[in-house]
Amino acid sequence: MNFELAWSARALSEYESLQQAAAKSQKSRRAGSRGKASRQAGLFKQVTKAIQLLAQNPRHPGLNSHKYAMLENPHQRGGDVFGIYAQNQTAAAYRVFWCYGPGKRVITIIAITAHP
């Protein structure tokens, strides 16, 4: 039941920004010989895991998928947009917003952002 992922320019930029922050943090952690992973590395890992679960099964119970009315579906006027949890019970927890389309078995990731 795997879906193909498509990315909006905004979502791809946000994902790459998280990835770069995690890589920079990991590099400085190695230089300083710190053992614990940084917040940025942990956040990137959580977002990546949520996106992988989304591609496998958008109804996975750990994602807590639900409709989100504040964003516009880029493929269909009035179409549904969903949000999933990348983090939970965290201040400014990150969410991934997505919709179905533009084709069958395709999910478009619209945005990756801290919960408003």
HUZI-V999846 format. One record per residue. N is the residue number from 1. SS is DSSP state (~ for helix, > for strand, _ for the rest). PSI is psi in degrees with one decimal (999 if undefined). Layout:
n	ss	psi
N	SS	PSI
N	SS	PSI
//
This chain:
n	ss	psi
1	_	28.7
2	_	145.0
3	_	151.2
4	>	141.6
5	>	134.8
6	>	151.6
7	>	136.0
8	_	160.8
9	~	-39.1
10	~	-48.5
11	~	-42.0
12	~	-41.3
13	~	-43.3
14	~	-41.3
15	~	-45.6
16	~	-36.3
17	~	-43.0
18	~	-41.1
19	~	-43.3
20	~	-40.7
21	~	-39.4
22	~	-42.5
23	~	-42.0
24	~	-42.7
25	~	-41.1
26	~	-38.9
27	~	-45.2
28	~	-30.1
29	~	-42.3
30	~	-39.7
31	~	-33.6
32	~	0.6
33	_	37.2
34	_	141.7
35	_	-33.8
36	_	140.9
37	_	151.0
38	_	168.3
39	~	-41.0
40	~	-41.0
41	~	-41.6
42	~	-41.5
43	~	-45.9
44	~	-40.9
45	~	-41.8
46	~	-42.6
47	~	-43.4
48	~	-43.2
49	~	-42.5
50	~	-40.5
51	~	-38.7
52	~	-43.7
53	~	-38.3
54	~	-43.5
55	~	-31.7
56	~	-43.8
57	_	102.1
58	_	-17.0
59	_	15.3
60	_	130.5
61	~	-29.7
62	~	-17.3
63	~	-22.6
64	_	47.9
65	_	135.6
66	>	154.4
67	>	146.0
68	_	121.5
69	_	-10.0
70	_	-16.3
71	_	151.8
72	_	136.4
73	_	121.8
74	_	-12.5
75	_	-24.1
76	_	118.7
77	_	125.2
78	_	3.9
79	_	160.3
80	_	142.3
81	_	139.2
82	>	156.4
83	>	144.1
84	>	158.4
85	>	124.9
86	_	-28.3
87	_	158.3
88	_	150.9
89	_	42.0
90	_	140.3
91	_	131.7
92	_	46.7
93	_	141.8
94	>	143.6
95	>	152.4
96	>	124.9
97	>	137.3
98	>	168.3
99	>	164.1
100	>	145.0
101	_	170.7
102	_	-12.4
103	_	-177.0
104	_	143.7
105	_	27.1
106	>	134.4
107	>	130.8
108	>	123.9
109	>	119.8
110	>	-43.3
111	>	152.9
112	>	116.0
113	>	162.0
114	>	145.2
115	_	131.3
116	_	999
//
